[in-house]
C-alpha cells in the first residue's frame, strides 16, 4: 500500500514554477523566497465545502453523493475542526513522469469550459474532493459507453478543496503539484476513471487563456508546454487523437 506524507501548513502558499514553496511564519526557519517568474498560488480557485452541511434531501442526489464520497473515506488528511494548521498538503502523491499528453491513461480527453465547481466532504468527513461541471466544446477521445458531443455536460472530480468549519475557519487541503480548474475558464482536460468507478477524475490538463497555454499542474512534462500558442497545442492534440 502506498503511503503519502502529509504536511501541515499555515498560509500563505506560493506555487512556484519548479516546486510548491511554502512560507511558514513563526517556525524559527528561514523563509524560502519564490523563484524568479513564480506564479502566485490562488487559493480562491478551490471550491469550499461546509463542514456542517446536511446531506441532500433528494434521495437520488443523496445516493449519488454517497457513492461518490465513499472512496474518499478514511483519508490521510483527517479533516477536523480542531486541526492546528490552516492548510494540509499531501506530497509524494503525483507521478512526476506523467506524459504531457496522457491519452493512453485517459478514457476521455475534451476541450471545454468549466461552468460550476463544488467541494464535498467524504461520507465519514475525513476527506474532501471537488467536482467540476464542464461544457464540452470538442471531444478528442471518448472510450466511455455513453456518447459525448459538442455542448455535452460532464462532471469530473479532483481530490482536495477547502473546508469551512462551524467556527468560521477555512482550511485548505491540497495535493502537491496539482491545481484546480477555475470556473469560467477554458481547458483541455485529460480524464480517467479508476478502480472501476464510473465517475471521471482529472488526470491533468491545460488552461487556454488569451491564445496561450498554461499547465494546470506543476509537472515536468506538462510544464514544457507552458506559454505555447493555443493553436499549436490543439493542432498537436488533434493529430494524436486521429492516430
JONORWO-V633741 format. One record per run of one state. SS is the DSSP state (A for helix, B for strand, O for the rest). FROM is the first residue (numbers start at 1). LEN is the number of residues. If there is no record, write none. Layout:
ss,from,len
SS,FROM,LEN
SS,FROM,LEN
This chain:
ss,from,len
O,1,4
B,5,5
O,10,3
B,13,3
O,16,4
B,20,3
O,23,20
A,43,3
O,46,2
B,48,3
O,51,8
A,59,14
O,73,14
B,87,5
O,92,16
B,108,14
O,122,6
B,128,15
O,143,10
B,153,7
O,160,1
B,161,4
O,165,5
B,170,6
O,176,10
B,186,7
O,193,7
B,200,10
O,210,2
B,212,4
O,216,4
A,220,4
O,224,5
B,229,1
A,230,12
O,242,2
